[in-house]
Every structure is written in structure tokens, then in C-alpha cells.
Amino acid sequence: MKQRDTVSMPPSEIEKLLANSSKLQLATINQDGTPHLVSMFYAMRKGRIVFWTYRASQKARNLSRDPRLTCLIEDGNDYFELRGVQVTGRVTPIEDLPGVTEIGSLVAARMPSPVAADLPPEELTTALNAYVAHAAPKRVAYVVTPTRITSWDHRRLLP
């Protein structure tokens, strides 16, 4: 058996890692063909990665020109703890305000915040809604349609 077969995660573990993480590395393609790599908060909607960004950002300009991207979600520090999912695919932009607001709300709810720990749940919801309402008109949201998913879990290499 090849090592690749040993470390690949089954679909249920891929889904769990994607559901329990909140940040990914996003690679888009610059106009000159070089990669543009950034960290992004994301959420899951109907089994798909979703994220939002400012309309004028480099990644938004890149995705309007070429909808291909790669997303990397990883976990672990030690070699035998490393695990990750790489999703290569295409994005569908969502530009209408209700759609952007929906995606923004999903993403914002998963963003860690030291302030949030001190707020009662109703105040946290109000603060997140105000943030999303303020930011959404300046943003575009995206839904990732995977064309290839690769996974690894080095914990599977341990006896």
C-alpha cells in the first residue's frame, strides 16, 4: 500500500475538519500568472466552502478574471499531528446584498474574538449583525465548487 493511501482521510473526516475549522489559505492567480496567497476566514454552506472579501481586494480582482482557486485547511504542529484538506476548484460569486449578507453572517459567526467571550449571547448576535450589515455593501461572497479534494492525516502513520 502506498503512503498516500495510508494518510488519506475518508469523506466523513474531511467534512469534520472543514466543519470545525474557521481559517484557510486561499490561493488565486494574479494577472501575471503568479500565485496570490492569503489567509481567510470561511464557513460551510450546504457542504461547500464559502467566504467573502472586499470587492476591490486583489483576490476579488483575480477571481473575477479567473475563477480557479485552491483552498488549504490544515491542523497540527508536529509531523505526526499534521492533517489537512486541499480543495481545488472554481468559485461562483454572490454579489447581491442579501446573498453577501448571508455568507458574511456565516463567516462572522465562526470568527474567534476575544471581545465575544465577554458578551452575553444576545449582545454578541447584535454586534455580529451590525458588523455584517456595515461590511456587506462593500463585499462580494463566493461559493467554492470543488474539482479535486486531497487530504492527509499523518496521525495514521503511527502504529
Secondary structure as GFF3:
##gff-version 3
##sequence-region A 1 159
A	DSSP	alpha_helix	3	7	.	.	.	ID=ss1
A	DSSP	alpha_helix	11	20	.	.	.	ID=ss2
A	DSSP	beta_strand	23	29	.	.	.	ID=ss3
A	DSSP	beta_strand	35	41	.	.	.	ID=ss4
A	DSSP	beta_strand	43	45	.	.	.	ID=ss5
A	DSSP	beta_strand	48	54	.	.	.	ID=ss6
A	DSSP	alpha_helix	58	65	.	.	.	ID=ss7
A	DSSP	beta_strand	68	75	.	.	.	ID=ss8
A	DSSP	three_ten_helix	79	81	.	.	.	ID=ss9
A	DSSP	beta_strand	83	94	.	.	.	ID=ss10
A	DSSP	alpha_helix	97	110	.	.	.	ID=ss11
A	DSSP	three_ten_helix	116	118	.	.	.	ID=ss12
A	DSSP	alpha_helix	121	135	.	.	.	ID=ss13
A	DSSP	three_ten_helix	136	138	.	.	.	ID=ss14
A	DSSP	beta_strand	139	153	.	.	.	ID=ss15
A	DSSP	three_ten_helix	154	157	.	.	.	ID=ss16
###
